[in-house]
Amino acid sequence: MSASSTARRFAATVLAAGAVVSAVALPASAHDGDRHRQHPRVEISRVQADSPGRDNGSNHSLNAEWVEITNKSRRPVDLDGWTLRNRDGNRYRFDDYRLAGRATVRIHTGFGRDTRTDRYQDLRHYVWDNRSDKATLRDDHRRTVDTEAWGRQYHRR
């Protein structure tokens, strides 16, 4: 075998190996990029729009109106900059808050001391319409992550 034919075979082997490595690496890197763009499994899990008892405007009554947000994944999710809105545009913004994996946080309407499991909007008026409303959770890029609607207006066919 001549040196030139050996060199050609070697070059062909190196090129073929490079093509195989590229073919395997490209889908893996594309997949990794997609994983970071997908929303974590964060959802509106429950809504208590109608405060039990009379709506008398007391802080106790306001705090009995709430929305729960649950992180279904194992990893914590940074909710800094995320928003929770109602149909009329009332908005609660998460500031410097991280929701642990497989955890739930309850967003109350009234005043209170924020904890890991309870956040307060510090409002003196009700936010959620008892009969018909829509809660929308958006991430820090204003993309809708989840919605929860109730009432006759949202159950039309």
Order of alpha helices (4+ residues) and beta strands (2+ residues): alpha-beta-alpha-beta-beta-beta-beta-beta-beta-beta-beta-beta
